[in-house]
Amino acid sequence: MTDRPLDILIDECVLGLAGDDDIARLEAMAASDPMIAARLDIARQKFAPLDATADDMPLPDDFWVRIDARLDGQSDMDAPVATADRAEVVDLNAVRTQAARWRVSALGGIAAALVMTMVLAWSFMLPQEQAVVAVLLNDRGEAIALVEGMPDNTTRVTLLETQNVPQDKVMQVWTKPEDDGPPVSLGLLDTGRSRTLTIDGLPSPNAQQLYEITSEPEGGSPTNLPTGPILGKGFAKEPLI
């Protein structure tokens, strides 16, 4: 397990390049921190198209053997090593131990470089970056949805928990573009599933903008304002890019 920036750790875990210890550490962090859980979910969504469209291309059977052999420098390891000033034979076990450390460092560097290359390359293929991200929490403090607000007022709502909404009710998504203004409906989650909503005429989302999901009658709120119980709410933040 190594210490490195959280964004790199998340990308490595999502891309399958992290070790079991790092994966377990990240999962523990996500379980106790909704913001980390949200960042992990964003990374999974970001790379999902890459995973869905890429063909399986297994590495050659001897791939790691060849790398291991080169990093080991086996042709040089089998002979005693002498210093220039004295004919003192260096302990081969110590040399091999040092070579193993170099191998771990080199493989770690290869993995990190691979992650950075994939992230940078894939970033050019991504759709428009989100302007704000909000994690919606229920009254028990549990994350129930992730909201990503785009500059063009496209809003992606990802449900993180199944909501027990009665059959004659529907989930409705709201936001307050202005602190002193009324809530504005962004649309219905009428299938009970995650979806992308689009509404025209609103200003671009901003940090600290309120988002919430309520339970409303079929067809949506009859007053065009929230009337039902709040299933989850949260304030937006600008993601670190």
Residue, then its C-alpha position, 0 to 999 in steps of 0.5 A: m500500500t502506498d501514499r499518493p493523491l486521492d484522485i490517483l488512488i481512485d482512478e487506479c482502483v476503478l481501472g483495476l491497477a491498484g492492489d488489494d490493500d489500496i482497494a480495501r483502504l479506499e472502500a473503507m474511506a468511501a463507506s465513512d465519507p459520502m464525498i469520497a463515495a461520490r468521487l469514486d462513483i464519478a470515476r466509475q461513471k467516467f471510465a464506464p464507457l471505456d470499459a464498455t467499449a474496450d475489447d478484452m486484450p489479455l497480456p501475453d503469458d510471459f509478459w510479467v516474467r520478461i519484465d521481472a527478468r529485465l528488472d532483476g538483471q539476472s545475467d549480472m546477479d549470478a556473478p560475485v560483485a567486487t568493488a573497484d578498490r578492493a576484492e570484497v565480494v558483495d553479499l548476493n542476497a543483499v544485492r537481490t534484496q535491493a534489486a527487488r526494491w527497485r523492481v517494486s518501485a519500477l512497477g509502481g512507477i509503470a502503474a502510475a504512469l499508465v494511470m496518468t496516461m489513460v486518465l489524460a487520454w480519456s479526458f479528451m474523450l469525455p463530455q462537458e465537465q460538470a460545473v457542480v456536484a452535490v451529494l444528497l443525504n437523507d435525514r439519517g445522514e446517508a447518501i442517497a443520490l449524486v447530482e452533477g450540474m452541467p453549465d448547460n443546465t443538464t443535470r445528471v442524477t445518480l441514485l445511490e440507494t433504492q427509495n421506498v416510494p409508494q406506487d401513487k407517488v413519484m420522485q421529483v428533483w428540485t434546485k434553488p438557483e438563487d438563495d432568496g428565490p423559489p425552488v425550481s423543478l428539474g424533472l421527475l424520476d418517474t421510473g425510479r432510476s437514475r437519469t439525466l434531466t434538462i431544463d432551459g432558462l436557468p443560470s449556470p449552476n453555482a457552488q452552494q446551490l441547493y438540490e433536493i429530491t421529494s416524493e410527490p403525487e404522480g405527474g409531479s407537484p400540483t403546485n410546482l413547489p415541493t409538497g411531499p417529504i424530502l428524500g434527500k438534499g445537499f448543497a453543491k460544490e465545485p469539483l477539483i479538476 
